[in-house]
Amino acid sequence: GYAAEDVLGRNPRLLSAGTHPSAFYQALWGSLNDTGSWRGEVKNRHKNGSFYIEWLSIKRLCDARGELIHYVAVFADISERKSAEAKVHRLAHHDPLTDLPNRTLLGDRLSQAFATAQRERSRMALLFIDLDKFKPVNDTHGHDFGDQVLCRFAERLRNVVNAHEGIEAVPARLGGDEFVLLASRADAAGNASLRELITRLAESLIEEFAESTSVKGRELTFGSSFGI
């Protein structure tokens, strides 16, 4: 976004986004001094203030006596490619309907939680949640309508989880109307045990899901079944 007169004679830090730690630049300069080159991804800033990601290659340029005379840098803006990669990664690990973690990501988080619980001798919990009498909704109103119901359910699930302090919970959708919460006790939980926190959370969810919800002008009421 800069014109030539904006940058000629200026230090390249003009482009810096200020997001890389000092250790990043220490490693960059260490590689330049030791090997004469460095390449990698750098987050920088456009003239308008927006960020972009570039693939940057820097080389030392020396004269016939081996004395440094210049650093030559070439970069390409790879923001669109990185954005596409992030989208593909998200589609692989999140439910496309509700944007909750899917079975694959839940399995990964579950493995991490097991390892942490074993290492720290702490406790964790799984909540399986199923909407009661959901199938007739699809049969009566169609799958598009049912999808909106599931999205509303996922949103209410997130809201209740976010409102509960002292517990870390990852909501996920297994498929259909089956949801899971992977929960552990957070540091801010005070004296409450994980069992107490999970009980409060489950009670709040049951109350929330018992409230009617409006979809396309229709008022619907569901029950919910829990396994903990």
trRosetta pair geometry for C-beta under 8 A, 3 or more apart (Angstrom, degrees):
i j d omega theta_ij theta_ji phi_ij phi_ji
1 46 4.6 73 0 -175 134 95
1 47 3.4 -135 103 23 117 108
1 48 5.7 -122 -157 -13 168 86
2 6 4.1 -131 -167 80 101 136
2 7 4.9 84 132 -37 145 115
2 14 7.9 50 -78 130 158 131
2 47 5.0 151 -65 -66 70 125
3 6 4.9 105 57 -7 70 105
3 7 7.7 178 86 3 41 89
4 7 6.6 -84 -156 46 32 91
4 8 5.8 33 164 -35 76 111
5 8 6.3 -40 -121 21 30 111
6 10 7.5 -32 139 -7 55 147
6 47 7.2 3 155 -107 164 131
7 10 5.1 -97 -155 37 47 121
7 14 6.5 -171 -121 78 85 157
10 14 4.9 31 142 -40 130 143
11 14 6.1 142 79 -27 63 86
12 15 6.0 -35 179 21 69 107
12 16 7.9 94 129 -42 68 87
12 73 7.0 42 -102 38 158 156
13 16 4.7 -13 -164 -16 66 125
15 44 4.3 2 150 -168 102 128
15 45 6.1 173 -177 49 54 69
16 20 7.8 -97 -155 28 99 104
16 44 6.3 -74 -108 -128 23 80
16 45 6.8 8 100 12 25 106
17 20 7.6 91 63 -10 92 83
17 43 4.9 -61 34 125 148 89
17 44 5.3 -170 -29 -140 96 22
17 45 4.4 140 -91 -44 74 95
17 51 5.4 50 -120 -118 141 99
18 45 7.8 10 7 -30 83 133
19 43 5.2 -31 61 87 131 133
19 51 7.7 29 -15 -123 145 135
20 24 4.0 -88 176 60 112 154
20 25 6.5 113 117 -39 124 87
20 42 7.2 -42 -50 -144 144 77
20 43 6.7 161 -47 45 94 95
21 24 5.4 117 62 -7 65 97
22 25 5.9 -60 -158 41 45 104
22 26 6.1 49 146 -25 73 106
23 26 5.3 -52 -144 36 36 117
23 27 6.4 37 156 -19 66 102
24 27 6.1 -59 -157 35 27 107
24 28 6.5 29 147 -21 63 107
25 28 5.2 -47 -145 34 39 117
25 29 6.2 31 159 -12 69 104
26 29 6.2 -58 -145 43 27 102
26 30 6.0 34 153 -25 63 110
27 30 5.4 -53 -143 35 30 117
27 31 6.5 31 157 -19 64 103
28 31 6.1 -60 -157 34 27 107
28 32 6.6 24 150 -16 64 107
28 38 5.1 95 -155 175 70 166
28 40 7.6 -121 -100 39 95 128
28 58 7.6 56 -177 39 104 143
29 32 5.4 -50 -144 37 38 114
29 33 6.1 34 158 -16 68 107
30 33 6.0 -59 -147 40 27 106
30 34 6.0 12 160 -9 65 116
31 34 6.0 -64 -136 45 27 102
31 35 5.6 -29 -176 32 68 111
31 37 7.1 -53 144 92 100 43
31 38 4.2 108 94 -90 126 100
32 35 7.4 -70 -113 57 12 72
32 36 6.8 23 -164 -145 49 13
32 37 6.8 59 -112 -80 59 3
32 38 5.2 -54 -59 -19 81 114
32 58 6.2 -35 -96 110 116 120
32 60 6.0 124 -175 -50 88 104
32 71 7.3 -6 -154 -121 139 121
35 38 7.7 121 66 -64 111 64
36 59 6.4 21 149 -157 82 73
36 60 4.5 -99 -151 34 73 113
37 57 7.3 -10 -171 -173 105 82
37 58 6.5 163 -155 89 56 58
37 59 4.7 -12 -104 -104 91 73
37 60 7.0 -114 -63 7 54 77
38 56 7.9 5 109 111 90 97
38 57 7.6 176 91 -149 49 43
38 58 4.9 2 55 54 89 103
39 55 7.4 19 -177 175 94 83
39 56 6.6 -173 -143 95 55 54
39 57 4.3 -2 -104 -106 103 75
39 58 7.2 -177 -75 21 55 63
40 55 7.6 -128 136 -147 16 62
40 56 6.5 -17 65 58 53 87
41 53 5.9 -3 -169 -176 106 105
41 54 7.2 154 -152 80 57 41
41 55 6.1 -37 -95 -98 65 60
41 56 7.4 121 -127 15 16 86
41 78 7.4 -85 -120 56 100 132
42 53 7.3 158 80 -156 39 59
42 54 5.4 -21 63 63 88 91
42 56 4.8 11 6 -2 123 135
42 75 7.4 -62 45 -126 118 139
43 51 5.9 -3 -176 -169 100 115
43 52 7.5 168 -152 85 59 33
43 53 5.5 -32 -99 -100 69 72
43 54 7.9 158 -97 19 21 73
44 51 7.3 152 86 -152 31 66
44 52 6.1 -23 69 64 77 80
44 53 7.9 137 22 -108 69 25
44 54 5.9 -2 17 5 116 119
45 49 6.3 -23 -175 -148 113 30
45 50 7.1 152 -156 81 68 30
45 51 5.8 -45 -101 -100 65 56
45 52 7.5 142 -111 19 18 76
46 49 6.7 -31 74 36 81 22
46 50 4.8 5 34 60 121 81
46 51 7.5 -133 1 -72 85 8
46 52 6.0 76 -45 -12 94 114
52 77 5.3 -31 166 -140 135 105
52 79 4.6 -79 -149 -55 80 131
53 77 7.4 105 74 -159 48 59
53 78 5.6 -62 103 71 94 82
53 79 5.0 135 34 -86 82 66
53 82 5.1 22 58 -1 149 157
54 75 4.2 28 167 174 130 124
54 76 6.3 154 -155 74 80 33
54 77 5.6 -47 -97 -96 82 46
54 78 6.4 123 -131 13 27 84
55 75 6.3 164 79 -153 45 71
55 76 5.2 -7 51 55 97 89
55 78 5.1 60 -22 -21 99 134
56 73 6.2 -11 -167 -167 97 107
56 74 7.6 157 -151 83 51 42
56 75 4.3 -17 -99 -98 71 108
57 73 6.9 159 83 -151 48 57
57 74 5.2 -11 60 59 99 87
57 75 7.2 174 19 -80 64 57
58 71 5.8 -1 -170 179 105 108
58 72 7.1 157 -153 81 54 45
58 73 4.6 -16 -99 -98 81 88
59 71 7.2 162 80 -158 38 61
59 72 5.2 -15 60 60 89 94
59 73 7.9 173 20 -78 60 45
60 68 5.9 -66 -166 -120 108 100
60 70 8.0 149 -165 88 45 49
60 71 6.2 -37 -103 -104 50 71
61 68 7.5 91 73 -154 49 61
61 69 5.7 -65 105 64 90 87
61 70 4.2 -5 56 65 122 90
61 71 6.9 -179 12 -94 88 18
61 72 5.3 69 -36 -17 122 108
62 65 7.8 -119 164 74 101 53
62 66 5.2 0 164 -154 141 34
62 67 6.0 147 -157 68 89 28
62 68 5.6 -51 -98 -89 81 40
62 69 6.4 128 -132 6 28 86
63 66 7.3 -54 69 13 62 16
63 67 5.1 -7 37 56 105 87
63 69 5.3 84 -41 -34 92 128
68 71 8.0 5 -171 -55 111 73
77 80 7.8 62 129 2 93 87
78 81 4.6 -48 -175 43 84 118
78 82 5.7 88 124 -26 89 97
79 82 5.8 -59 -147 39 30 109
79 83 6.2 31 155 -21 66 107
80 83 5.6 -53 -147 36 31 113
80 84 6.4 32 153 -19 65 104
81 84 5.7 -54 -150 36 32 110
81 85 6.4 33 152 -20 65 104
82 85 5.6 -51 -147 35 33 113
82 86 6.3 35 153 -20 65 104
83 86 5.7 -53 -148 35 31 111
83 87 6.4 33 151 -22 64 104
84 87 5.6 -52 -149 33 33 113
84 88 6.5 34 153 -18 65 103
85 88 5.8 -54 -150 36 32 111
85 89 6.3 32 152 -19 65 107
86 89 5.6 -54 -147 37 32 113
86 90 6.3 31 154 -20 65 105
87 90 5.8 -54 -148 36 30 109
87 91 6.4 30 154 -19 65 105
88 91 5.8 -55 -148 36 30 111
88 92 6.4 29 153 -20 64 108
89 92 5.8 -59 -152 35 30 111
89 93 6.4 -5 161 7 65 115
90 93 6.3 -79 -143 52 29 90
90 94 5.2 -16 176 16 74 124
91 94 6.8 -64 -106 52 19 85
91 96 6.5 26 -140 -84 81 98
92 104 6.8 -62 153 80 75 156
93 101 6.5 -34 156 -139 82 75
93 102 6.2 -169 178 33 32 98
93 104 5.8 -107 -116 88 62 111
93 105 4.0 86 -171 -62 93 116
93 108 7.9 -32 -136 20 116 139
94 99 5.4 4 167 -157 129 48
94 100 6.7 162 -156 84 82 24
94 101 6.0 -65 -107 -103 66 34
94 102 5.8 149 -150 -19 11 94
94 105 6.8 16 -69 -6 53 149
95 98 4.9 13 94 47 126 87
95 99 6.5 -85 70 -28 77 9
95 100 5.0 9 27 57 121 75
95 101 7.3 41 -10 98 89 15
95 102 4.7 141 -59 -81 69 88
95 172 7.7 136 -24 -168 118 64
95 173 4.4 11 -54 57 162 123
96 99 7.7 20 -150 -72 17 54
97 147 5.8 -122 -148 -154 124 100
97 150 6.2 15 137 101 134 128
97 151 6.4 -121 157 -72 87 90
97 173 7.5 -81 64 93 104 167
98 150 6.2 -97 -66 137 114 96
98 151 5.6 -171 -103 -109 74 59
98 154 3.7 152 -154 -63 127 172
98 173 5.3 108 44 -27 138 148
99 154 7.7 135 48 140 72 147
100 154 5.5 -130 -36 -151 122 125
100 157 7.9 2 -90 84 140 134
100 158 7.9 -148 -92 -64 101 106
100 171 5.5 -75 -143 114 124 92
100 172 5.5 160 147 -132 110 33
100 173 4.6 107 71 -10 128 96
100 179 7.5 -9 121 -133 170 102
101 105 3.9 -117 -160 91 103 128
101 106 5.4 133 126 -56 117 75
101 109 6.9 16 172 -7 165 138
101 170 6.3 0 20 169 146 107
101 171 7.3 149 31 94 94 49
101 172 4.2 -54 81 -106 94 96
101 173 7.7 157 77 21 48 64
102 105 5.6 91 49 19 62 98
102 106 6.8 -114 109 -6 31 97
102 172 6.7 140 -116 -165 6 101
102 173 6.6 -34 -110 68 57 78
103 106 5.6 -56 -142 38 28 114
103 107 6.4 35 156 -24 63 103
103 172 7.3 125 -78 159 36 128
103 174 5.6 69 -80 -134 99 63
103 175 7.2 -9 -43 -31 121 98
104 107 5.9 -55 -156 30 27 112
104 108 6.9 25 149 -15 62 104
105 108 5.5 -52 -152 35 38 113
105 109 6.3 35 152 -15 69 105
105 172 6.9 -169 82 -118 96 124
106 109 5.7 -56 -145 41 33 108
106 110 6.0 38 153 -26 67 108
106 170 7.2 166 -116 120 74 121
106 172 4.1 66 -77 -145 122 176
106 174 7.5 -51 26 -84 161 75
106 180 6.1 70 -144 75 148 135
106 182 6.7 161 -152 -28 87 130
107 110 5.5 -52 -143 34 29 115
107 111 6.6 33 156 -21 62 102
108 111 5.9 -52 -153 31 30 111
108 112 6.7 27 150 -14 63 106
109 112 5.6 -56 -152 39 35 112
109 113 6.1 35 151 -21 68 107
109 170 5.3 -80 160 81 162 171
109 172 7.9 -175 42 -53 138 136
109 182 5.8 148 119 69 120 162
110 113 5.6 -53 -144 37 31 111
110 114 6.4 36 154 -22 64 102
110 126 7.9 23 -118 -89 112 121
110 182 6.1 -130 -86 -113 75 144
111 114 5.8 -50 -149 32 30 112
111 115 6.5 29 153 -18 63 106
112 115 5.8 -57 -151 36 31 111
112 116 6.3 28 153 -17 66 107
113 116 5.7 -55 -145 39 32 110
113 117 6.1 33 156 -21 66 107
113 124 5.2 107 165 -124 117 164
113 182 6.0 -151 -29 172 163 123
113 184 6.2 -160 -144 -50 111 129
114 117 5.8 -57 -146 37 28 110
114 118 6.3 24 157 -16 64 108
114 124 7.6 -104 -81 36 45 150
115 118 6.0 -58 -149 38 28 108
115 119 6.1 23 156 -17 65 112
116 119 5.8 -59 -142 40 29 108
116 120 5.9 -5 170 10 68 114
116 122 6.9 -29 133 48 85 120
116 184 7.6 -1 97 -121 131 164
117 120 6.7 -68 -130 54 20 87
117 121 7.6 47 170 -127 54 8
117 122 5.1 -108 -129 71 62 75
117 123 6.6 63 -141 -114 114 13
117 124 5.0 -89 -76 -11 138 113
117 184 7.4 -138 -75 -116 100 122
118 121 7.5 15 -170 -74 24 46
122 184 6.9 57 130 -161 126 111
122 185 6.9 -134 -176 43 117 105
123 184 7.5 165 97 -137 52 74
123 185 6.8 51 66 -6 87 114
123 194 4.8 -152 90 31 119 154
124 182 7.1 -2 176 -176 117 79
124 183 6.7 157 -167 86 70 50
124 184 4.7 -34 -112 -90 86 89
124 194 7.5 -105 -101 -165 19 157
125 181 7.9 7 106 104 90 93
125 182 7.9 161 86 -157 50 39
125 183 4.7 -19 65 66 94 101
125 184 7.5 168 21 -78 71 43
125 194 6.2 170 -22 157 117 117
125 198 4.9 -14 76 -96 172 147
125 228 6.2 -6 -175 -170 115 92
126 180 6.3 -24 -168 -165 94 104
126 181 7.2 154 -160 79 44 56
126 182 6.0 -14 -106 -104 74 62
126 183 7.5 174 -86 22 26 80
126 228 7.2 164 84 -152 52 46
127 180 6.7 148 79 -161 57 51
127 181 4.0 4 51 49 110 103
127 183 6.6 38 -8 -5 106 121
127 198 7.1 -179 -63 -159 115 105
127 201 7.6 -118 -50 109 159 119
127 202 6.5 -166 -126 -90 135 99
127 205 8.0 119 160 24 151 165
127 226 6.1 -31 -165 -157 95 102
127 227 7.4 150 -159 77 46 49
127 228 5.3 -10 -104 -102 72 78
128 178 7.2 -21 -168 -164 91 92
128 179 7.7 147 -161 83 45 49
128 180 5.7 -19 -103 -104 59 78
128 226 6.9 140 76 -160 59 47
128 227 4.2 -4 53 55 110 100
128 228 7.7 -150 23 -68 71 36
129 157 7.5 164 79 -114 163 127
129 178 7.5 144 79 -159 55 44
129 179 4.4 -23 66 69 105 97
129 180 7.1 -174 18 -80 82 27
129 181 7.0 53 -16 -11 117 97
129 205 7.0 -89 -112 158 138 144
129 224 5.9 -8 -166 -178 92 119
129 225 7.4 150 -155 79 44 51
129 226 5.8 -10 -101 -103 69 73
130 177 6.1 81 -159 112 62 94
130 178 5.6 -11 -100 -104 83 68
130 179 7.6 -178 -74 27 38 71
130 224 6.7 152 76 -161 45 67
130 225 4.6 -16 61 59 100 100
130 226 7.9 -168 23 -72 74 32
131 134 4.2 71 100 -54 116 125
131 153 6.5 -59 -73 -124 132 158
131 177 4.0 -85 35 175 107 131
131 209 7.5 -143 -112 -166 81 132
131 222 5.2 -22 -162 176 98 145
131 223 7.9 130 -167 80 53 47
131 224 5.9 -40 -108 -105 47 79
132 222 5.9 155 56 -177 75 82
132 223 3.8 -7 39 72 140 92
132 224 6.1 -137 -7 -80 92 23
132 225 5.9 104 -64 -24 96 94
133 136 5.9 -21 180 23 82 113
133 137 7.7 99 133 -25 71 92
133 222 6.6 -163 63 -133 92 79
133 223 7.0 70 15 34 105 91
134 137 5.5 -48 -169 20 53 118
134 138 7.3 45 145 -12 75 98
134 146 7.2 96 172 -147 93 108
134 149 7.4 172 -144 115 99 139
134 176 7.6 131 95 166 140 91
134 177 4.1 116 41 -53 169 162
134 222 6.8 27 -77 -129 81 133
135 138 6.0 -55 -159 35 43 108
135 139 6.3 37 149 -16 72 110
136 139 5.2 -58 -142 43 39 114
136 140 5.6 29 162 -16 74 112
137 140 6.2 -62 -139 42 23 101
137 141 5.7 -30 -179 30 64 113
137 145 6.8 -137 164 112 92 105
137 146 5.0 129 114 -99 105 90
137 149 5.9 -15 157 1 156 166
137 220 7.1 41 -108 -140 124 148
138 141 7.2 -72 -114 57 15 74
138 142 6.9 -41 -160 143 52 11
138 143 5.4 28 -144 -90 99 61
138 145 7.7 173 -106 72 44 90
138 146 4.1 3 -83 -56 80 153
141 145 3.7 -74 131 77 116 158
141 146 6.8 148 78 -45 101 75
141 218 7.5 -131 -105 36 147 168
142 145 5.0 94 66 10 81 103
142 146 7.0 -146 104 -5 42 91
143 146 5.2 -54 -144 40 39 115
143 147 6.2 48 154 -28 69 98
144 147 5.7 -47 -150 28 31 114
144 148 7.0 31 151 -17 60 101
145 148 5.9 -55 -158 33 35 111
145 149 6.7 38 146 -20 65 103
145 215 6.6 114 -166 133 82 128
145 216 6.5 -74 -123 15 96 143
146 149 5.4 -50 -152 32 38 116
146 150 6.5 38 151 -18 68 102
147 150 5.7 -54 -151 36 34 111
147 151 6.5 36 151 -20 66 104
148 151 5.6 -50 -147 35 35 113
148 152 6.4 36 153 -19 65 104
148 215 5.1 137 115 -155 118 121
148 216 6.9 87 89 -26 162 102
149 152 5.7 -56 -151 36 31 111
149 153 6.3 33 150 -21 65 107
149 213 7.3 123 -137 92 76 133
149 215 5.5 -59 -78 -56 73 165
149 220 6.7 -33 -118 71 119 159
150 153 5.4 -51 -146 36 33 115
150 154 6.3 36 154 -21 65 103
150 173 7.8 71 177 -129 116 143
150 177 6.6 -128 -102 -102 103 71
151 154 5.7 -51 -147 34 31 112
151 155 6.5 34 152 -20 63 105
152 155 5.7 -53 -150 34 32 113
152 156 6.5 29 153 -16 65 106
152 213 5.3 133 142 173 142 145
152 215 6.2 -119 -18 -79 151 108
153 156 5.9 -57 -149 38 30 108
153 157 6.3 36 150 -24 64 106
153 177 7.6 19 79 -144 170 87
153 179 7.6 -152 134 -35 115 145
153 209 7.3 40 -136 -118 92 102
153 213 7.7 -125 -69 -9 66 171
153 222 7.8 -20 -96 49 120 153
154 157 5.4 -51 -149 33 32 117
154 158 6.6 35 153 -19 64 101
154 171 7.4 148 -153 136 77 136
154 173 6.7 -38 -99 -61 121 124
154 179 7.4 178 -99 -103 76 137
155 158 5.8 -51 -152 33 32 111
155 159 6.5 32 152 -20 64 106
156 159 5.6 -51 -146 35 34 114
156 160 6.5 33 157 -18 66 103
156 208 5.5 167 168 156 116 123
156 209 6.9 138 115 -81 140 68
156 213 7.5 -100 -42 -92 145 134
157 160 6.2 -58 -151 35 28 106
157 161 6.4 24 155 -15 64 110
157 171 5.2 129 137 -139 120 154
157 179 6.3 -105 -111 169 163 161
157 181 7.8 -153 -175 -72 112 109
157 205 7.1 32 -121 -130 70 110
158 161 5.8 -62 -149 40 29 110
158 162 6.1 25 159 -17 68 111
158 171 6.2 -120 -81 32 65 150
159 162 5.9 -58 -144 39 27 109
159 163 6.3 25 157 -22 62 111
159 208 7.8 170 81 -146 106 149
160 163 5.8 -61 -150 34 29 111
160 164 6.9 24 156 -22 63 107
160 201 7.2 117 145 -159 106 76
160 204 5.2 160 -160 126 116 113
160 205 5.4 133 128 -87 163 71
160 208 5.2 -107 -71 -23 133 162
161 164 6.2 -64 -157 29 31 107
161 169 4.8 -121 -150 78 116 126
161 171 5.8 -137 -29 -39 160 116
161 181 6.9 -170 -97 -127 126 126
161 201 7.3 43 -107 -152 61 119
163 204 7.6 -150 82 171 119 153
164 167 5.4 -15 124 44 114 114
164 169 7.5 34 69 5 123 130
164 197 7.3 120 166 -171 123 92
164 200 6.9 150 -135 109 124 108
164 201 5.2 15 -107 -97 172 95
164 204 6.8 -178 -70 38 119 159
165 186 7.7 -101 176 63 57 136
165 188 6.0 -71 173 113 99 123
165 189 7.8 175 134 -99 72 51
166 185 7.1 -27 163 -156 77 72
166 186 5.5 -171 -170 53 27 101
166 188 5.4 -115 -90 99 58 77
166 189 3.4 100 -162 -111 96 65
166 190 6.3 -49 -111 16 129 86
166 192 6.0 47 164 57 152 128
166 197 5.5 -137 113 -116 111 131
167 183 5.7 -4 178 -164 112 110
167 184 7.4 158 -160 79 67 34
167 185 6.4 -50 -109 -116 66 42
167 186 5.8 -149 -85 -1 10 101
167 189 6.7 76 -59 -97 59 111
167 194 7.6 114 -113 -135 100 70
167 197 4.6 161 -68 161 122 132
167 198 7.3 146 -126 -69 147 57
167 201 6.2 -83 71 -56 165 138
168 183 6.8 153 83 -152 50 57
168 184 5.2 -15 62 62 101 84
168 185 7.6 23 19 101 86 8
168 186 4.7 117 -31 -69 92 101
169 181 4.9 -7 -171 -172 116 107
169 182 6.7 153 -155 76 58 45
169 183 4.2 -12 -101 -98 90 87
169 184 7.8 173 -77 21 51 54
169 201 7.1 145 -55 -155 155 157
170 181 7.0 150 71 -157 45 54
170 182 4.5 -9 53 56 100 101
170 183 7.7 -161 21 -70 62 46
171 179 6.5 -8 -169 -179 94 114
171 180 7.3 152 -157 84 48 49
171 181 5.4 -24 -97 -99 65 77
172 179 6.8 158 84 -161 46 66
172 180 4.8 -16 62 62 97 95
172 181 7.7 169 19 -85 73 31
172 182 7.1 31 -1 -7 116 101
173 178 7.2 114 -165 86 62 59
173 179 5.4 -38 -104 -105 61 76
173 180 7.8 176 -90 19 16 77
174 178 4.3 -45 58 106 113 110
174 179 6.9 -166 7 -96 84 21
174 180 5.9 76 -40 -17 105 110
175 178 5.9 10 62 49 59 108
181 201 7.7 -150 129 140 163 136
183 194 7.5 149 123 -164 103 103
183 197 7.7 -165 161 112 131 110
183 198 6.0 142 95 -98 150 98
183 201 7.1 174 -115 61 159 166
184 194 7.1 -46 -158 -122 40 129
185 189 4.9 -47 -171 -22 93 163
185 193 7.6 -75 -93 -178 142 37
185 194 4.4 -100 -54 -82 111 94
185 197 6.4 137 -107 27 83 152
186 189 5.4 137 65 -41 66 95
189 192 5.3 -110 167 62 94 93
189 194 7.8 -16 -163 -79 164 59
189 197 6.2 -55 -142 -68 120 144
192 196 4.6 -121 -167 84 94 129
192 197 5.3 108 131 -56 124 90
193 196 4.8 100 54 5 76 99
193 197 7.0 -144 96 -3 41 88
194 197 5.6 -57 -146 40 35 111
194 198 6.0 34 156 -20 69 107
195 198 5.9 -56 -145 38 27 109
195 199 6.4 31 154 -23 62 107
196 199 5.7 -54 -149 33 30 114
196 200 6.5 29 154 -17 64 104
197 200 5.9 -54 -151 36 32 109
197 201 6.3 30 152 -18 65 108
198 201 5.6 -55 -146 39 32 112
198 202 6.1 33 156 -20 67 106
198 228 6.3 123 156 -154 130 137
199 202 5.9 -56 -146 37 28 109
199 203 6.3 27 155 -18 63 107
200 203 5.8 -57 -148 37 30 111
200 204 6.3 30 154 -19 65 107
201 204 5.7 -56 -150 35 31 111
201 205 6.4 30 153 -19 65 106
202 205 5.7 -54 -148 36 32 112
202 206 6.3 35 154 -21 66 104
202 226 5.6 102 -151 -171 115 168
202 228 6.5 -54 -78 -67 147 135
203 206 5.7 -51 -147 34 31 112
203 207 6.5 30 154 -16 64 105
204 207 5.8 -56 -150 38 31 110
204 208 6.2 31 153 -21 66 108
205 208 5.6 -54 -144 36 32 112
205 209 6.1 19 162 -10 67 110
205 224 7.0 -90 139 91 97 155
205 226 7.4 110 90 -82 128 132
206 209 6.3 -62 -143 43 25 101
206 210 6.3 29 155 -26 62 110
206 224 6.2 -147 -116 62 62 111
206 226 7.1 -75 -72 -22 102 132
207 210 5.8 -58 -149 31 28 113
207 211 7.2 36 152 -28 60 96
208 211 6.1 -51 -168 17 35 112
209 222 6.0 -61 170 86 94 97
209 223 7.4 77 123 -167 108 23
209 224 4.3 30 107 -20 155 133
210 221 7.2 18 -175 -166 47 98
210 222 7.9 -119 -104 80 32 53
210 223 6.8 22 -101 -111 77 57
210 224 7.7 -105 -56 10 67 97
211 221 7.7 -119 137 -123 19 86
212 219 4.9 14 169 -175 134 96
212 220 6.3 152 -158 75 80 32
212 221 4.5 -51 -96 -76 79 87
213 219 7.5 154 76 -150 29 54
213 220 5.7 -27 62 63 79 88
213 221 7.8 145 14 -87 67 42
213 222 7.8 -16 17 8 111 101
214 217 6.8 3 -176 -115 101 14
214 218 6.9 154 -153 72 59 37
214 219 5.6 -28 -95 -92 75 63
214 220 7.7 154 -96 16 25 75
215 218 5.7 -28 69 59 71 91
215 220 6.2 -9 20 7 108 123
